[in-house]
C-alpha cells in the first residue's frame, strides 16, 4: 500500500520520479499497549530505513504531569520544567527510533531526468525561458520541456510528450525557432508524410497542437554543434521505443515513439489520410547527439 500510494515516485528513471519526504508519522508511547499499533510502528520504521526516506515525526515535543499526558511526543516537559524523554528507559519506541535516526543514509547521485508533457486541456510550458517569450503559436495548446531537457518521445495520439537530459544537457541558449512547414527538410526521410524538421544544430524542445492535430514544432538551437547521423522511428501502428525504455509509460494505452539515450529529435512526420484524418505524429527523426567522427 505504501508503494502504491506514495513510494512509487522513488522509482528511478520514470517520468514521475520525484523526491519523497514522509510527513508526518507518530504513535503513542508509554501508554500504548496495542500489539498491532506497536508492530505498525516497528514495520514503518524498517520501511523508512530500507527506502532511505526523509521523514518528519509528530509531535516532537509535548507536555506531561507526573509522567502522564501527551504520550505521542518524544520529549515532554511539565510546568516546573521537568523533562520526560524517550531514553528514560520506559518508552518502548526508543529502540526503533534509534534504529531509524542512526541508519546509514545514502548519498544523492546524479541521474537523468524524465518529464512528461500533456496538453489535454491547456498549455503545458515547463520552460521558464519560454514563459517569458511571446505566444509562439497563438490559439494552439503548447508544450515545452523544462530548461536543460529536450524532447525525446511523442505519442501517436493524445498529444503526450517525453523530455529528458539523458546523454546530454539540452543547452539551447543560441535561440529557438518555430517550425510550421518543410523549409528545413534536406532529404525525404518520411516519403509521403509532411515533415516538421529543425534547422541544423537544433533539436525539438516542444510542440503545439490544435485539437488532435500537430500544429508546429519548437526547436532550440544549441550553443555547440550537434550530430547529424540519424534514423527514422515509426510509431503510427505500434510502440517504437528502445529495448529497455526509460521514462516510463508516458502515454498509457497509446502508441509511442522514443529516441534512444544520447539521441535527439530533429524532426516529426505526420500525414492526414482517409483512414486517419487527424494530423497526428507518425514518425520521429532521431539523431545522435554527437557526431561519430568527433
C-alpha positions as CSV (number, residue, x, y, z in Angstrom):
1,X,0.0,0.0,0.0
2,X,2.8,2.4,0.8
3,X,4.4,1.9,-2.6
4,X,1.1,2.3,-4.4
5,X,0.1,5.5,-2.6
6,X,3.4,7.4,-2.3
7,X,6.7,5.5,-2.6
8,X,6.2,4.7,-6.3
9,X,7.7,8.1,-7.1
10,X,11.1,7.0,-5.8
11,X,11.4,4.5,-8.7
12,X,14.4,5.8,-10.7
13,X,14.2,6.6,-14.4
14,X,10.5,7.4,-14.7
15,X,8.7,10.5,-15.8
16,X,7.0,10.7,-12.4
17,X,10.3,10.2,-10.3
18,X,10.5,12.7,-7.6
19,X,12.0,13.2,-4.1
20,X,9.8,11.9,-1.3
21,X,9.6,13.2,2.3
22,X,7.3,11.3,4.7
23,X,5.4,13.9,6.7
24,X,4.4,13.1,9.2
25,X,4.0,10.0,11.4
26,X,3.8,9.2,15.1
27,X,2.5,6.7,17.6
28,X,1.6,6.6,21.3
29,X,4.5,5.9,23.7
30,X,4.4,4.5,27.2
31,X,0.7,4.1,27.5
32,X,0.3,2.3,24.1
33,X,-0.2,-1.4,24.7
34,X,-1.9,-2.4,21.5
35,X,0.4,-5.0,19.8
36,X,-0.9,-4.1,16.3
37,X,0.0,-0.5,16.8
38,X,3.4,-1.3,18.1
39,X,4.0,-3.7,15.2
40,X,2.9,-1.0,12.8
41,X,5.5,1.5,14.2
42,X,8.3,-1.1,14.0
43,X,7.4,-2.1,10.5
44,X,7.1,1.5,9.3
45,X,10.5,2.4,10.8
46,X,12.0,-0.6,8.9
47,X,10.4,0.6,5.7
48,X,11.8,4.1,6.1
49,X,15.2,2.7,6.7
50,X,15.1,0.3,3.7
51,X,13.9,3.1,1.3
52,X,16.3,5.7,2.8
53,X,13.3,8.1,3.0
54,X,13.4,11.5,4.8
55,X,10.7,11.9,7.4
56,X,9.1,14.2,10.0
57,X,7.8,12.9,13.3
58,X,4.8,14.3,15.1
59,X,4.7,15.6,17.7
60,X,8.3,16.1,18.7
61,X,7.6,18.0,21.9
62,X,4.7,17.5,24.3
63,X,3.6,18.1,27.9
64,X,3.2,15.9,31.0
65,X,2.0,16.0,34.6
66,X,3.5,13.3,36.7
67,X,4.7,11.4,33.6
68,X,1.1,11.5,32.2
69,X,-0.2,13.5,29.3
70,X,0.6,13.6,25.6
71,X,2.3,10.3,25.2
72,X,2.9,10.6,21.4
73,X,5.8,13.2,21.8
74,X,9.4,12.1,22.0
75,X,10.3,14.7,24.7
76,X,7.9,16.2,27.3
77,X,8.1,18.9,30.0
78,X,5.8,19.8,32.8
79,X,5.0,23.2,34.3
80,X,8.0,23.0,36.6
81,X,10.4,22.3,33.7
82,X,10.9,18.6,34.5
83,X,11.7,16.7,31.3
84,X,10.5,13.2,30.3
85,X,12.5,11.8,27.4
86,X,12.3,8.9,25.0
87,X,15.5,7.4,26.5
88,X,14.3,7.4,30.2
89,X,14.1,3.6,29.9
90,X,10.3,3.1,30.0
91,X,9.4,4.0,26.4
92,X,9.0,1.0,24.0
93,X,9.7,3.2,20.9
94,X,13.3,4.0,21.9
95,X,15.0,1.1,20.1
96,X,13.1,1.6,16.9
97,X,13.7,5.3,17.0
98,X,17.4,5.0,17.4
99,X,17.5,2.4,14.7
100,X,15.9,4.9,12.4
101,X,17.9,8.0,13.2
102,X,21.2,6.0,13.3
103,X,20.5,4.3,10.0
104,X,23.1,4.9,7.3
105,X,21.9,7.4,4.8
106,X,22.9,7.0,1.1
107,X,24.3,10.0,-0.8
108,X,22.4,11.5,-3.7
109,X,23.9,10.7,-7.1
110,X,23.3,12.4,-10.4
111,X,20.8,10.8,-12.7
112,X,18.9,11.6,-15.9
113,X,15.7,13.5,-15.6
114,X,12.5,12.4,-17.3
115,X,9.4,14.5,-17.6
116,X,6.0,14.0,-19.3
117,X,4.3,16.7,-21.3
118,X,0.5,16.8,-21.6
119,X,-1.7,19.4,-23.3
120,X,-5.1,17.7,-22.7
121,X,-6.9,21.0,-21.8
122,X,-4.3,23.8,-21.7
123,X,-0.7,24.8,-22.3
124,X,2.0,22.9,-20.5
125,X,5.0,25.1,-20.9
126,X,7.6,23.9,-18.4
127,X,10.4,26.1,-19.7
128,X,10.9,29.2,-17.6
129,X,12.5,30.9,-20.5
130,X,9.7,30.2,-22.9
131,X,7.1,31.5,-20.4
132,X,8.8,34.9,-20.8
133,X,8.6,34.8,-24.6
134,X,5.6,35.8,-26.8
135,X,3.0,33.3,-27.8
136,X,4.8,31.3,-30.5
137,X,1.6,29.5,-31.8
138,X,-1.5,31.6,-30.9
139,X,-4.6,29.6,-30.4
140,X,-2.8,26.3,-30.2
141,X,-2.1,24.3,-27.0
142,X,1.6,24.3,-26.4
143,X,4.0,22.1,-24.5
144,X,7.7,22.8,-23.9
145,X,10.3,20.8,-22.0
146,X,11.9,22.2,-18.8
147,X,15.1,24.2,-19.4
148,X,18.0,21.8,-19.9
149,X,15.8,19.0,-21.2
150,X,14.9,18.1,-24.8
151,X,12.0,16.2,-26.3
152,X,12.9,12.5,-26.8
153,X,9.4,10.9,-27.3
154,X,5.9,11.5,-28.6
155,X,2.6,9.6,-28.6
156,X,0.8,9.0,-31.9
157,X,-2.5,10.1,-30.3
158,X,-3.2,12.0,-27.1
159,X,-0.5,14.7,-27.7
160,X,1.8,13.4,-24.9
161,X,5.5,14.0,-24.9
162,X,8.6,12.8,-23.0
163,X,11.5,15.1,-22.1
164,X,14.9,14.1,-20.8
165,X,18.5,15.2,-20.4
166,X,19.8,11.6,-20.8
167,X,23.1,11.6,-22.7
168,X,23.4,15.4,-22.8
169,X,22.0,18.5,-21.3
170,X,20.0,20.4,-23.9
171,X,21.6,23.8,-23.9
172,X,19.6,26.0,-26.4
173,X,20.9,29.4,-25.4
174,X,21.6,30.2,-29.0
175,X,17.9,30.8,-29.6
176,X,14.8,29.0,-30.7
177,X,12.6,28.7,-33.9
178,X,9.0,27.7,-34.5
179,X,8.7,25.2,-37.4
180,X,5.3,25.0,-39.3
181,X,6.5,23.8,-42.7
182,X,9.2,21.8,-44.5
183,X,11.6,24.6,-45.3
184,X,14.4,22.9,-43.3
185,X,13.9,19.4,-44.8
186,X,17.1,18.4,-46.7
187,X,16.1,14.8,-47.6
188,X,12.8,12.8,-47.8
189,X,13.2,10.7,-44.6
190,X,9.5,10.0,-44.4
191,X,8.1,9.7,-48.0
192,X,4.5,10.9,-48.4
193,X,4.4,12.5,-45.0
194,X,4.6,16.1,-44.0
195,X,7.8,16.8,-42.0
196,X,8.5,19.4,-39.4
197,X,12.2,19.5,-39.2
198,X,14.5,21.7,-37.1
199,X,17.3,23.7,-38.8
200,X,20.9,22.5,-38.4
201,X,22.3,22.2,-34.9
202,X,18.8,22.4,-33.4
203,X,16.6,19.9,-31.6
204,X,12.9,19.7,-30.7
205,X,12.1,21.1,-27.3
206,X,8.4,21.5,-27.6
207,X,5.3,21.2,-29.8
208,X,1.8,22.7,-30.3
209,X,-1.5,21.1,-31.2
210,X,-4.9,22.2,-32.4
211,X,-7.4,19.6,-31.3
212,X,-5.6,16.4,-32.1
213,X,-3.6,17.9,-35.0
214,X,0.1,18.7,-34.7
215,X,0.4,22.5,-35.4
216,X,4.1,23.2,-35.0
217,X,7.4,22.1,-33.5
218,X,9.5,24.2,-31.3
219,X,13.3,23.9,-31.9
220,X,16.1,25.1,-29.7
221,X,19.4,25.9,-31.2
222,X,22.4,24.5,-29.4
223,X,25.4,26.5,-28.3
224,X,27.5,23.8,-29.8
225,X,27.3,21.6,-33.0
226,X,25.2,18.5,-32.6
227,X,25.4,15.3,-34.5
228,X,23.7,14.7,-37.9
229,X,23.7,10.9,-38.2
230,X,20.3,9.5,-37.5
231,X,17.4,7.1,-38.1
232,X,13.7,7.2,-38.5
233,X,11.4,5.8,-35.8
234,X,7.9,4.9,-36.9
235,X,5.2,4.6,-34.2
236,X,1.9,5.0,-36.1
237,X,1.0,1.3,-35.8
238,X,2.9,0.2,-32.7
239,X,5.3,1.4,-30.0
240,X,8.8,2.1,-31.2
241,X,11.0,2.6,-28.1
242,X,14.4,1.4,-27.0
243,X,14.6,-2.2,-25.8
244,X,14.7,-1.1,-22.1
245,X,12.9,2.3,-22.4
246,X,13.4,4.7,-19.6
247,X,10.9,7.4,-18.7
248,X,8.0,5.0,-18.1
249,X,4.7,4.8,-19.9
250,X,4.2,8.5,-20.7
251,X,1.1,7.8,-22.8
252,X,-0.7,4.8,-21.4
253,X,-2.7,2.8,-24.0
254,X,-1.3,4.8,-26.9
255,X,1.4,4.1,-29.5
256,X,4.6,5.9,-28.6
257,X,7.9,6.7,-30.4
258,X,11.1,7.4,-28.4
259,X,14.7,8.1,-29.4
260,X,17.5,6.3,-27.6
261,X,19.6,7.7,-24.9
262,X,22.1,10.1,-26.5
263,X,19.8,10.9,-29.4
264,X,17.6,13.9,-30.0
265,X,14.5,14.6,-32.1
266,X,15.4,16.5,-35.2
267,X,12.0,16.2,-36.9
268,X,8.5,14.9,-36.6
269,X,6.5,13.5,-39.6
270,X,2.7,13.3,-39.9
271,X,0.1,12.7,-42.5
272,X,-3.7,13.2,-42.8
273,X,-5.1,10.2,-44.6
274,X,-8.6,9.0,-45.4
275,X,-8.3,6.2,-42.8
276,X,-6.6,8.6,-40.3
277,X,-7.7,12.2,-41.0
278,X,-6.1,13.7,-37.9
279,X,-2.6,15.3,-38.3
280,X,-1.0,13.2,-35.6
281,X,2.7,12.4,-35.2
282,X,3.7,9.2,-37.1
283,X,7.5,9.2,-37.1
284,X,10.5,10.8,-35.5
285,X,13.8,11.7,-37.0
286,X,16.2,10.7,-34.2
287,X,19.8,11.8,-34.5
288,X,22.9,11.2,-32.3
289,X,23.8,14.0,-30.1
290,X,27.5,13.8,-31.0
291,X,29.0,13.2,-34.5
292,X,30.6,9.7,-34.6
293,X,33.8,11.1,-36.0
294,X,34.1,13.8,-33.4
